[in-house]
Amino acid sequence: MKDYETVFILTPVLSDVQMKDAVAKFKGILADNGAEIVNEENWGLRKLAYPINHKTTGFYQLFEFRAAPTLVDKLELEYRRDEKVMRFLTVALDKHALAYNEKRRKGAFKKKPTENKEEVAA
């Protein structure tokens, strides 16, 4: 079993229900093939860095999971077959990435509120 992280972008023309169904489909593929989902994040509708198929936004979804290496090929094949998926990326995580993700989930990298400027001037 290895640790992986996959991010995929769904087309923005989907309704909320269609988007949730597509996410559930890929989550089901992971679960049906014995993967342990460690973390799931819906990043929502975001602007793309460059247009893809004349679209400038997309629904981002992240799964962090532990599975056998053969599952990645099955998952990516399903991404390619589904016309709702505009882009995807799956990477294997090393011990440093796992430590970083754990800290990120606990909120270690969130910005702290700035002090009131009036108090600083006093």
Short mmCIF file of the C-alpha atoms (twelve columns), coordinates in Angstrom:
data_MODEL
# 
_entry.id   MODEL 
# 
loop_
_atom_site.group_PDB 
_atom_site.id 
_atom_site.type_symbol 
_atom_site.label_atom_id 
_atom_site.label_alt_id 
_atom_site.label_comp_id 
_atom_site.label_asym_id 
_atom_site.label_seq_id 
_atom_site.Cartn_x 
_atom_site.Cartn_y 
_atom_site.Cartn_z 
_atom_site.pdbx_PDB_model_num 
ATOM 1   C CA . MET A 1   0.000   0.000  0.000   1 
ATOM 2   C CA . LYS A 2   1.291   3.418  -1.015  1 
ATOM 3   C CA . ASP A 3   0.027   6.908  -0.307  1 
ATOM 4   C CA . TYR A 4   -1.366  8.973  -3.182  1 
ATOM 5   C CA . GLU A 5   -3.019  12.305 -3.804  1 
ATOM 6   C CA . THR A 6   -5.249  12.981 -6.784  1 
ATOM 7   C CA . VAL A 7   -6.762  16.263 -7.920  1 
ATOM 8   C CA . PHE A 8   -9.249  16.513 -10.750 1 
ATOM 9   C CA . ILE A 9   -11.075 19.411 -12.374 1 
ATOM 10  C CA . LEU A 10  -14.684 19.006 -13.468 1 
ATOM 11  C CA . THR A 11  -16.279 21.132 -16.163 1 
ATOM 12  C CA . PRO A 12  -18.087 24.230 -14.795 1 
ATOM 13  C CA . VAL A 13  -21.285 23.628 -16.799 1 
ATOM 14  C CA . LEU A 14  -22.392 20.891 -14.387 1 
ATOM 15  C CA . SER A 15  -25.188 21.446 -11.917 1 
ATOM 16  C CA . ASP A 16  -24.435 21.009 -8.226  1 
ATOM 17  C CA . VAL A 17  -26.070 17.563 -8.249  1 
ATOM 18  C CA . GLN A 18  -24.117 16.424 -11.323 1 
ATOM 19  C CA . MET A 19  -20.859 17.592 -9.755  1 
ATOM 20  C CA . LYS A 20  -21.578 15.699 -6.521  1 
ATOM 21  C CA . ASP A 21  -22.532 12.581 -8.509  1 
ATOM 22  C CA . ALA A 22  -19.228 12.699 -10.425 1 
ATOM 23  C CA . VAL A 23  -17.252 13.073 -7.180  1 
ATOM 24  C CA . ALA A 24  -19.205 10.186 -5.627  1 
ATOM 25  C CA . LYS A 25  -18.443 8.045  -8.683  1 
ATOM 26  C CA . PHE A 26  -14.670 8.494  -8.303  1 
ATOM 27  C CA . LYS A 27  -14.863 8.061  -4.539  1 
ATOM 28  C CA . GLY A 28  -16.753 4.824  -5.161  1 
ATOM 29  C CA . ILE A 29  -14.066 3.594  -7.558  1 
ATOM 30  C CA . LEU A 30  -11.482 4.116  -4.828  1 
ATOM 31  C CA . ALA A 31  -13.610 2.416  -2.164  1 
ATOM 32  C CA . ASP A 32  -14.594 -0.519 -4.400  1 
ATOM 33  C CA . ASN A 33  -10.937 -1.266 -5.128  1 
ATOM 34  C CA . GLY A 34  -9.867  -1.335 -1.493  1 
ATOM 35  C CA . ALA A 35  -8.436  2.169  -1.118  1 
ATOM 36  C CA . GLU A 36  -8.480  3.899  2.248   1 
ATOM 37  C CA . ILE A 37  -9.468  7.542  1.764   1 
ATOM 38  C CA . VAL A 38  -7.406  9.617  4.191   1 
ATOM 39  C CA . ASN A 39  -8.670  13.069 3.217   1 
ATOM 40  C CA . GLU A 40  -11.204 14.568 0.819   1 
ATOM 41  C CA . GLU A 41  -11.459 18.256 -0.039  1 
ATOM 42  C CA . ASN A 42  -13.841 20.100 -2.308  1 
ATOM 43  C CA . TRP A 43  -12.099 23.291 -3.388  1 
ATOM 44  C CA . GLY A 44  -15.158 24.500 -5.283  1 
ATOM 45  C CA . LEU A 45  -15.362 26.565 -8.445  1 
ATOM 46  C CA . ARG A 46  -12.012 28.208 -9.201  1 
ATOM 47  C CA . LYS A 47  -10.485 30.185 -12.022 1 
ATOM 48  C CA . LEU A 48  -8.147  28.194 -14.246 1 
ATOM 49  C CA . ALA A 49  -4.600  29.367 -14.991 1 
ATOM 50  C CA . TYR A 50  -5.357  29.030 -18.709 1 
ATOM 51  C CA . PRO A 51  -8.514  28.185 -20.691 1 
ATOM 52  C CA . ILE A 52  -9.311  24.502 -21.214 1 
ATOM 53  C CA . ASN A 53  -11.849 23.797 -23.987 1 
ATOM 54  C CA . HIS A 54  -12.826 27.502 -23.953 1 
ATOM 55  C CA . LYS A 55  -13.671 27.326 -20.231 1 
ATOM 56  C CA . THR A 56  -11.966 29.577 -17.686 1 
ATOM 57  C CA . THR A 57  -13.276 27.970 -14.468 1 
ATOM 58  C CA . GLY A 58  -13.703 24.464 -13.082 1 
ATOM 59  C CA . PHE A 59  -14.737 22.499 -10.000 1 
ATOM 60  C CA . TYR A 60  -11.644 21.245 -8.141  1 
ATOM 61  C CA . GLN A 61  -11.691 18.088 -6.002  1 
ATOM 62  C CA . LEU A 62  -8.866  16.448 -4.037  1 
ATOM 63  C CA . PHE A 63  -8.599  12.923 -2.632  1 
ATOM 64  C CA . GLU A 64  -5.718  11.721 -0.487  1 
ATOM 65  C CA . PHE A 65  -5.744  7.932  -0.253  1 
ATOM 66  C CA . ARG A 66  -3.759  4.792  0.527   1 
ATOM 67  C CA . ALA A 67  -3.994  1.984  -2.049  1 
ATOM 68  C CA . ALA A 68  -2.196  -0.595 -4.139  1 
ATOM 69  C CA . PRO A 69  -0.228  0.893  -7.059  1 
ATOM 70  C CA . THR A 70  -2.416  -0.888 -9.629  1 
ATOM 71  C CA . LEU A 71  -5.438  1.168  -8.573  1 
ATOM 72  C CA . VAL A 72  -3.944  4.389  -9.969  1 
ATOM 73  C CA . ASP A 73  -4.170  3.042  -13.536 1 
ATOM 74  C CA . LYS A 74  -7.829  2.083  -13.057 1 
ATOM 75  C CA . LEU A 75  -8.667  5.477  -11.568 1 
ATOM 76  C CA . GLU A 76  -6.919  7.435  -14.312 1 
ATOM 77  C CA . LEU A 77  -8.611  5.318  -16.982 1 
ATOM 78  C CA . GLU A 78  -11.976 6.330  -15.509 1 
ATOM 79  C CA . TYR A 79  -10.880 9.992  -15.498 1 
ATOM 80  C CA . ARG A 80  -10.050 9.734  -19.201 1 
ATOM 81  C CA . ARG A 81  -13.376 8.058  -20.029 1 
ATOM 82  C CA . ASP A 82  -15.498 10.634 -18.203 1 
ATOM 83  C CA . GLU A 83  -16.226 13.696 -20.334 1 
ATOM 84  C CA . LYS A 84  -16.944 15.775 -17.208 1 
ATOM 85  C CA . VAL A 85  -13.252 15.641 -16.180 1 
ATOM 86  C CA . MET A 86  -11.192 18.385 -17.831 1 
ATOM 87  C CA . ARG A 87  -7.848  17.639 -16.134 1 
ATOM 88  C CA . PHE A 88  -6.469  15.339 -13.441 1 
ATOM 89  C CA . LEU A 89  -3.200  14.656 -11.670 1 
ATOM 90  C CA . THR A 90  -2.302  11.771 -9.376  1 
ATOM 91  C CA . VAL A 91  0.990   11.723 -7.462  1 
ATOM 92  C CA . ALA A 92  2.609   9.298  -5.029  1 
ATOM 93  C CA . LEU A 93  3.386   10.909 -1.672  1 
ATOM 94  C CA . ASP A 94  6.668   10.479 0.175   1 
ATOM 95  C CA . LYS A 95  7.160   10.885 3.934   1 
ATOM 96  C CA . HIS A 96  7.769   14.634 3.615   1 
ATOM 97  C CA . ALA A 97  4.577   15.199 1.640   1 
ATOM 98  C CA . LEU A 98  2.621   13.147 4.178   1 
ATOM 99  C CA . ALA A 99  4.010   15.267 7.027   1 
ATOM 100 C CA . TYR A 100 3.176   18.464 5.134   1 
ATOM 101 C CA . ASN A 101 -0.390  17.322 4.395   1 
ATOM 102 C CA . GLU A 102 -0.917  16.391 8.049   1 
ATOM 103 C CA . LYS A 103 0.208   19.861 9.174   1 
ATOM 104 C CA . ARG A 104 -1.939  21.519 6.508   1 
ATOM 105 C CA . ARG A 105 -5.048  19.616 7.646   1 
ATOM 106 C CA . LYS A 106 -4.433  20.739 11.233  1 
ATOM 107 C CA . GLY A 107 -4.269  24.387 10.093  1 
ATOM 108 C CA . ALA A 108 -0.572  25.039 10.714  1 
ATOM 109 C CA . PHE A 109 -0.277  27.179 7.574   1 
ATOM 110 C CA . LYS A 110 -3.327  29.382 8.025   1 
ATOM 111 C CA . LYS A 111 -2.561  33.069 8.280   1 
ATOM 112 C CA . LYS A 112 -2.837  34.484 11.754  1 
ATOM 113 C CA . PRO A 113 -4.995  37.583 12.148  1 
ATOM 114 C CA . THR A 114 -2.916  40.755 12.008  1 
ATOM 115 C CA . GLU A 115 -2.756  42.932 15.052  1 
ATOM 116 C CA . ASN A 116 -4.792  46.079 15.192  1 
ATOM 117 C CA . LYS A 117 -2.682  48.896 13.727  1 
ATOM 118 C CA . GLU A 118 -3.806  51.307 16.449  1 
ATOM 119 C CA . GLU A 119 -2.375  49.009 19.141  1 
ATOM 120 C CA . VAL A 120 0.938   48.746 17.264  1 
ATOM 121 C CA . ALA A 121 1.228   52.542 16.993  1 
ATOM 122 C CA . ALA A 122 0.596   53.071 20.722  1 
# 
